[in-house]
Amino acid sequence: MRGSPPARQSRNPASNKMTRAALWPSILFGLAIPARAQPQFPTAIPQTHFNSGQDVVPSFDGWLRNADGTYTFVFGYMNRNYKEELVIPAGPDNKVEPGSALDQGQPTYFLPRRHAWVFKVTVPADWGQKELVWTITAHGKTEKAYASLQMEEEIIPRLIMSRGGLSPGLDDPNKPPSVSVEPVASASVANPVTLNAVVNDDGLPKPRVQKVRAEVAPGKAQTNTAGGRPRSGLRVSWYQYRGPAKVTFDPAEPVRVGTPGEPVANGKAVTTAHFTQPGTYVLRATVDDGALATTADVAITVAH
């Protein structure tokens, strides 16, 4: 890259000497002032947490290759708020393009913080180099996620089921659990709804057996006392995917099914959902065996 051209000097030698003599004090003075005035910044600036008022950022989380030659784009989102849960109906402020409609099954209820691999859109085999764009506008700010069939973005279903872990590998004998949700006949604001999730699992992975560690005299040697996260068996939790208002689940924590390490056939996890406003809701059940997880959705129309 070319540098700046040199400044043109005066043809009068005396003038040049006077100019240089006049500049030296100002240069020295200018170098000294910033050194004294330079503020002392901290080595780390703590992150600011916003409970509300922030936007939602959609994310492209990869694409799947389907057996019939089609492809599936997978999206997630980051709600920048730590507490605020946002309702953004499908439409101008929450749209997926191109397509026959702006509503292509994207979530409309956004829980705080990061949620990966939340929804999928299948595109035809001849999609080529086109982009699918998810656009979200919240609190006056618009964010977009661009999905395309770039090779480095290809993922496999097990990556989603293991929440990015893949460990202990594709040859792991553990099979993912399955879940289905019994249909809900009717619902209203006045009456809570009972949600029945039916689950099946092979009983893997087996619970970890805690090893008994030998006693070591203090100060003689270091020992690793971390036993790893205990596997608590099959658990079912609920997640609000769509709806005009917040849904409250009872119990709020995951429901355990069966005995850890034992197969489960048609086990049932029962949860109650409470609604405060009428409308159409989509609730998602997640079954997790401690290593792999799968989901199932149920749509509920709530009357006054």
MARKOLKOL-782700 format. One record per residue (C-alpha): residue in one letter; x, y, z. Coordinates in steps of 0.05 Angstrom, whole numbers, padded with zeros to 5 digits, m for minus. Layout:
! MARKOLKOL-782700
<A, <X, Y, Z>>
...
END
This chain:
! MARKOLKOL-782700
<M, <00000, 00000, 00000>>
<R, <00028, 00068, m00018>>
<G, <00046, 00115, 00037>>
<S, <00027, 00188, 00040>>
<P, <00069, 00234, m00005>>
<P, <00124, 00273, 00032>>
<A, <00106, 00344, 00051>>
<R, <00133, 00396, 00004>>
<Q, <00189, 00437, 00037>>
<S, <00201, 00511, 00028>>
<R, <00259, 00529, m00019>>
<N, <00284, 00580, 00033>>
<P, <00335, 00544, 00079>>
<A, <00326, 00596, 00133>>
<S, <00251, 00585, 00133>>
<N, <00261, 00510, 00140>>
<K, <00307, 00519, 00200>>
<M, <00257, 00565, 00234>>
<T, <00200, 00517, 00221>>
<R, <00238, 00458, 00251>>
<A, <00259, 00498, 00311>>
<A, <00188, 00520, 00324>>
<L, <00161, 00449, 00318>>
<W, <00208, 00414, 00367>>
<P, <00179, 00444, 00431>>
<S, <00108, 00428, 00408>>
<I, <00127, 00357, 00389>>
<L, <00160, 00345, 00456>>
<F, <00103, 00377, 00493>>
<G, <00052, 00337, 00454>>
<L, <00087, 00272, 00470>>
<A, <00090, 00287, 00544>>
<I, <00018, 00308, 00553>>
<P, <m00015, 00243, 00530>>
<A, <00032, 00203, 00574>>
<R, <00010, 00242, 00636>>
<A, <m00064, 00246, 00616>>
<Q, <m00072, 00173, 00595>>
<P, <m00127, 00143, 00640>>
<Q, <m00116, 00077, 00674>>
<F, <m00167, 00027, 00646>>
<P, <m00185, m00037, 00682>>
<T, <m00156, m00101, 00653>>
<A, <m00227, m00130, 00646>>
<I, <m00294, m00095, 00639>>
<P, <m00350, m00134, 00672>>
<Q, <m00408, m00153, 00627>>
<T, <m00472, m00114, 00637>>
<H, <m00533, m00156, 00650>>
<F, <m00600, m00131, 00624>>
<N, <m00662, m00161, 00654>>
<S, <m00707, m00130, 00601>>
<G, <m00709, m00083, 00542>>
<Q, <m00661, m00121, 00497>>
<D, <m00673, m00154, 00430>>
<V, <m00674, m00226, 00405>>
<V, <m00620, m00252, 00358>>
<P, <m00637, m00312, 00314>>
<S, <m00581, m00360, 00297>>
<F, <m00568, m00410, 00242>>
<D, <m00545, m00473, 00278>>
<G, <m00530, m00518, 00218>>
<W, <m00564, m00561, 00166>>
<L, <m00582, m00635, 00161>>
<R, <m00579, m00680, 00100>>
<N, <m00643, m00720, 00092>>
<A, <m00650, m00790, 00061>>
<D, <m00698, m00766, 00007>>
<G, <m00648, m00715, m00019>>
<T, <m00679, m00654, 00015>>
<Y, <m00644, m00612, 00068>>
<T, <m00665, m00585, 00136>>
<F, <m00641, m00519, 00163>>
<V, <m00637, m00515, 00239>>
<F, <m00645, m00449, 00277>>
<G, <m00639, m00425, 00348>>
<Y, <m00640, m00358, 00383>>
<M, <m00609, m00314, 00436>>
<N, <m00656, m00272, 00478>>
<R, <m00608, m00220, 00505>>
<N, <m00651, m00208, 00566>>
<Y, <m00638, m00245, 00631>>
<K, <m00710, m00243, 00655>>
<E, <m00757, m00215, 00602>>
<E, <m00796, m00267, 00561>>
<L, <m00819, m00239, 00494>>
<V, <m00881, m00254, 00453>>
<I, <m00868, m00240, 00379>>
<P, <m00923, m00267, 00334>>
<A, <m00906, m00294, 00266>>
<G, <m00911, m00237, 00216>>
<P, <m00871, m00174, 00199>>
<D, <m00831, m00176, 00264>>
<N, <m00819, m00252, 00263>>
<K, <m00813, m00280, 00193>>
<V, <m00777, m00333, 00152>>
<E, <m00763, m00318, 00079>>
<P, <m00769, m00338, 00023>>
<G, <m00831, m00382, 00027>>
<S, <m00905, m00384, 00014>>
<A, <m00918, m00352, 00082>>
<L, <m00879, m00313, 00134>>
<D, <m00899, m00366, 00185>>
<Q, <m00858, m00428, 00175>>
<G, <m00864, m00457, 00244>>
<Q, <m00814, m00412, 00280>>
<P, <m00823, m00399, 00355>>
<T, <m00864, m00340, 00377>>
<Y, <m00849, m00344, 00452>>
<F, <m00777, m00328, 00470>>
<L, <m00747, m00350, 00536>>
<P, <m00687, m00313, 00565>>
<R, <m00616, m00326, 00540>>
<R, <m00590, m00378, 00490>>
<H, <m00631, m00434, 00460>>
<A, <m00599, m00475, 00405>>
<W, <m00629, m00522, 00353>>
<V, <m00700, m00498, 00368>>
<F, <m00736, m00504, 00301>>
<K, <m00726, m00533, 00232>>
<V, <m00746, m00516, 00161>>
<T, <m00740, m00568, 00105>>
<V, <m00720, m00543, 00036>>
<P, <m00722, m00581, m00031>>
<A, <m00664, m00620, m00060>>
<D, <m00652, m00567, m00114>>
<W, <m00644, m00511, m00062>>
<G, <m00574, m00497, m00088>>
<Q, <m00538, m00434, m00063>>
<K, <m00600, m00396, m00040>>
<E, <m00607, m00369, 00031>>
<L, <m00665, m00377, 00080>>
<V, <m00669, m00317, 00126>>
<W, <m00702, m00313, 00194>>
<T, <m00715, m00241, 00215>>
<I, <m00736, m00219, 00286>>
<T, <m00752, m00148, 00308>>
<A, <m00756, m00135, 00382>>
<H, <m00752, m00070, 00422>>
<G, <m00741, m00032, 00357>>
<K, <m00680, m00072, 00335>>
<T, <m00679, m00121, 00276>>
<E, <m00633, m00182, 00274>>
<K, <m00626, m00235, 00219>>
<A, <m00600, m00306, 00213>>
<Y, <m00577, m00330, 00144>>
<A, <m00581, m00405, 00128>>
<S, <m00546, m00436, 00069>>
<L, <m00518, m00503, 00049>>
<Q, <m00445, m00489, 00064>>
<M, <m00407, m00553, 00075>>
<E, <m00376, m00531, 00140>>
<E, <m00445, m00519, 00169>>
<E, <m00470, m00591, 00160>>
<I, <m00489, m00627, 00225>>
<I, <m00519, m00694, 00244>>
<P, <m00580, m00708, 00287>>
<R, <m00538, m00737, 00343>>
<L, <m00505, m00670, 00352>>
<I, <m00573, m00640, 00369>>
<M, <m00594, m00698, 00413>>
<S, <m00529, m00694, 00453>>
<R, <m00534, m00618, 00457>>
<G, <m00468, m00611, 00421>>
<G, <m00430, m00664, 00460>>
<L, <m00427, m00725, 00412>>
<S, <m00389, m00761, 00468>>
<P, <m00377, m00820, 00474>>
<G, <m00383, m00825, 00398>>
<L, <m00427, m00852, 00343>>
<D, <m00414, m00925, 00364>>
<D, <m00444, m00913, 00432>>
<P, <m00497, m00968, 00445>>
<N, <m00543, m00917, 00479>>
<K, <m00605, m00904, 00437>>
<P, <m00642, m00838, 00444>>
<P, <m00706, m00840, 00485>>
<S, <m00772, m00827, 00451>>
<V, <m00830, m00784, 00474>>
<S, <m00901, m00770, 00450>>
<V, <m00955, m00726, 00481>>
<E, <m01026, m00748, 00488>>
<P, <m01075, m00700, 00454>>
<V, <m01110, m00648, 00496>>
<A, <m01185, m00648, 00484>>
<S, <m01202, m00579, 00510>>
<A, <m01171, m00524, 00551>>
<S, <m01192, m00458, 00582>>
<V, <m01163, m00402, 00623>>
<A, <m01204, m00424, 00684>>
<N, <m01183, m00497, 00683>>
<P, <m01111, m00522, 00683>>
<V, <m01092, m00574, 00631>>
<T, <m01061, m00642, 00647>>
<L, <m01003, m00659, 00600>>
<N, <m00986, m00733, 00593>>
<A, <m00919, m00748, 00561>>
<V, <m00908, m00821, 00543>>
<V, <m00835, m00842, 00541>>
<N, <m00793, m00903, 00522>>
<D, <m00719, m00915, 00535>>
<D, <m00667, m00971, 00533>>
<G, <m00642, m00957, 00603>>
<L, <m00575, m00930, 00579>>
<P, <m00530, m00899, 00600>>
<K, <m00524, m00936, 00665>>
<P, <m00517, m00896, 00729>>
<R, <m00445, m00882, 00749>>
<V, <m00419, m00921, 00808>>
<Q, <m00384, m00875, 00856>>
<K, <m00314, m00901, 00871>>
<V, <m00290, m00904, 00942>>
<R, <m00226, m00866, 00946>>
<A, <m00170, m00884, 00994>>
<E, <m00158, m00838, 01052>>
<V, <m00096, m00795, 01043>>
<A, <m00061, m00759, 01099>>
<P, <m00069, m00683, 01093>>
<G, <m00013, m00651, 01055>>
<K, <00015, m00717, 01028>>
<A, <m00017, m00719, 00960>>
<Q, <m00072, m00688, 00917>>
<T, <m00134, m00727, 00902>>
<N, <m00189, m00715, 00851>>
<T, <m00255, m00713, 00890>>
<A, <m00298, m00696, 00829>>
<G, <m00343, m00754, 00815>>
<G, <m00375, m00726, 00753>>
<R, <m00448, m00709, 00743>>
<P, <m00492, m00765, 00770>>
<R, <m00541, m00795, 00720>>
<S, <m00610, m00791, 00748>>
<G, <m00646, m00832, 00696>>
<L, <m00702, m00811, 00649>>
<R, <m00729, m00740, 00658>>
<V, <m00784, m00702, 00622>>
<S, <m00786, m00626, 00621>>
<W, <m00832, m00575, 00587>>
<Y, <m00816, m00514, 00545>>
<Q, <m00862, m00462, 00517>>
<Y, <m00852, m00455, 00442>>
<R, <m00911, m00412, 00421>>
<G, <m00968, m00374, 00452>>
<P, <m00995, m00304, 00467>>
<A, <m00977, m00306, 00541>>
<K, <m00934, m00343, 00591>>
<V, <m00952, m00414, 00610>>
<T, <m00937, m00439, 00680>>
<F, <m00919, m00513, 00690>>
<D, <m00930, m00552, 00754>>
<P, <m00882, m00581, 00773>>
<A, <m00833, m00532, 00742>>
<E, <m00774, m00579, 00749>>
<P, <m00764, m00642, 00706>>
<V, <m00806, m00703, 00722>>
<R, <m00768, m00768, 00732>>
<V, <m00794, m00832, 00700>>
<G, <m00775, m00903, 00718>>
<T, <m00714, m00928, 00754>>
<P, <m00645, m00903, 00733>>
<G, <m00609, m00954, 00690>>
<E, <m00672, m00995, 00676>>
<P, <m00710, m00995, 00609>>
<V, <m00775, m00956, 00607>>
<A, <m00834, m00979, 00564>>
<N, <m00893, m00931, 00557>>
<G, <m00874, m00893, 00620>>
<K, <m00915, m00832, 00634>>
<A, <m00896, m00763, 00661>>
<V, <m00954, m00720, 00684>>
<T, <m00950, m00644, 00686>>
<T, <m01002, m00590, 00694>>
<A, <m01003, m00527, 00651>>
<H, <m01036, m00462, 00673>>
<F, <m01058, m00409, 00622>>
<T, <m01075, m00336, 00634>>
<Q, <m01099, m00316, 00565>>
<P, <m01139, m00351, 00510>>
<G, <m01105, m00368, 00444>>
<T, <m01066, m00422, 00409>>
<Y, <m01005, m00449, 00444>>
<V, <m00950, m00499, 00425>>
<L, <m00916, m00533, 00483>>
<R, <m00855, m00577, 00476>>
<A, <m00837, m00638, 00518>>
<T, <m00764, m00659, 00523>>
<V, <m00743, m00728, 00547>>
<D, <m00670, m00734, 00569>>
<D, <m00635, m00798, 00590>>
<G, <m00574, m00761, 00615>>
<A, <m00536, m00765, 00549>>
<L, <m00587, m00758, 00493>>
<A, <m00652, m00720, 00488>>
<T, <m00711, m00717, 00440>>
<T, <m00773, m00673, 00436>>
<A, <m00847, m00674, 00418>>
<D, <m00896, m00617, 00410>>
<V, <m00969, m00610, 00427>>
<A, <m01015, m00554, 00402>>
<I, <m01069, m00530, 00449>>
<T, <m01126, m00481, 00436>>
<V, <m01145, m00446, 00500>>
<A, <m01215, m00415, 00508>>
<H, <m01237, m00361, 00556>>
END
